[in-house]
């Protein structure tokens, strides 16, 4: 199962960004999704950095297996999950 989160609409709303990221991670865990696609967009890269900092938090990092930066599209990240 693959989930997708597009952050274009809320790029300038800090609390909404954190809430959306937390929500998609919780949904991925609940549904045992194998992949979450997060689209911060290309822009200046600040939103992507914010997403990466969120994913690097200790309590969030233990939820997923790895993060992949899309080599073909700078404005997209993949978060991979591994379920036993």
VMD Tcl script that draws the C-alpha trace (Angstrom):
set ca {
  {0.00 0.00 0.00}
  {1.27 3.47 -0.91}
  {0.15 6.71 0.76}
  {0.73 10.20 -0.63}
  {0.99 13.61 1.06}
  {1.16 16.79 -1.04}
  {2.30 19.80 1.00}
  {1.78 22.42 -1.75}
  {-1.43 23.82 -0.23}
  {-0.04 24.26 3.30}
  {3.57 25.24 2.55}
  {3.43 28.37 4.73}
  {1.42 27.03 7.68}
  {3.88 25.54 10.18}
  {1.46 23.77 12.53}
  {-0.55 22.35 9.63}
  {2.62 20.93 8.08}
  {3.60 19.17 11.31}
  {0.04 17.92 11.81}
  {-0.14 16.59 8.23}
  {3.23 14.84 8.55}
  {2.28 13.29 11.90}
  {-1.08 12.23 10.46}
  {0.38 10.50 7.40}
  {2.97 8.67 9.53}
  {0.26 7.50 11.95}
  {-1.91 6.39 9.03}
  {1.01 4.49 7.49}
  {1.61 2.65 10.76}
  {-2.11 1.88 11.25}
  {-2.54 0.59 7.69}
  {0.93 -1.02 7.53}
  {1.74 0.89 4.35}
  {5.01 0.01 2.67}
  {5.61 3.46 1.18}
  {4.67 7.07 1.85}
  {5.32 9.62 -0.88}
  {5.76 13.15 0.48}
  {5.73 16.04 -2.00}
  {7.15 19.23 -0.51}
  {7.64 20.70 -3.99}
  {10.78 22.12 -5.56}
  {10.86 25.78 -4.46}
  {13.82 26.97 -2.37}
  {14.19 23.67 -0.54}
  {13.16 25.02 2.87}
  {10.00 22.88 3.08}
  {11.97 19.76 2.09}
  {14.50 20.53 4.84}
  {11.65 20.92 7.33}
  {10.20 17.54 6.29}
  {13.62 15.88 6.61}
  {14.09 17.43 10.08}
  {10.64 16.08 11.07}
  {11.57 12.60 9.80}
  {14.88 12.76 11.70}
  {13.18 13.18 15.09}
  {13.90 10.22 17.35}
  {10.24 9.25 17.93}
  {9.44 9.47 14.21}
  {12.64 7.80 12.99}
  {11.82 4.56 14.78}
  {8.56 4.23 12.80}
  {10.10 3.82 9.34}
  {12.91 1.88 7.64}
  {14.52 4.50 5.37}
  {14.02 7.78 3.48}
  {14.76 8.01 -0.23}
  {15.22 11.30 -2.05}
  {13.86 10.96 -5.58}
  {16.82 11.29 -7.97}
  {14.56 12.27 -10.89}
  {12.36 14.77 -9.01}
  {13.98 17.05 -6.43}
  {10.56 17.94 -4.94}
  {9.64 14.44 -3.79}
  {10.62 12.10 -0.93}
  {9.80 8.46 -0.32}
  {9.55 7.03 3.18}
  {9.88 3.24 3.20}
  {8.43 1.03 5.92}
  {9.33 -2.56 6.77}
  {6.75 -4.71 8.56}
  {7.45 -8.09 10.13}
}
mol new
graphics top color blue
foreach p $ca { graphics top sphere $p radius 0.5 }
foreach p [lrange $ca 0 end-1] q [lrange $ca 1 end] { graphics top cylinder $p $q radius 0.2 }
display resetview
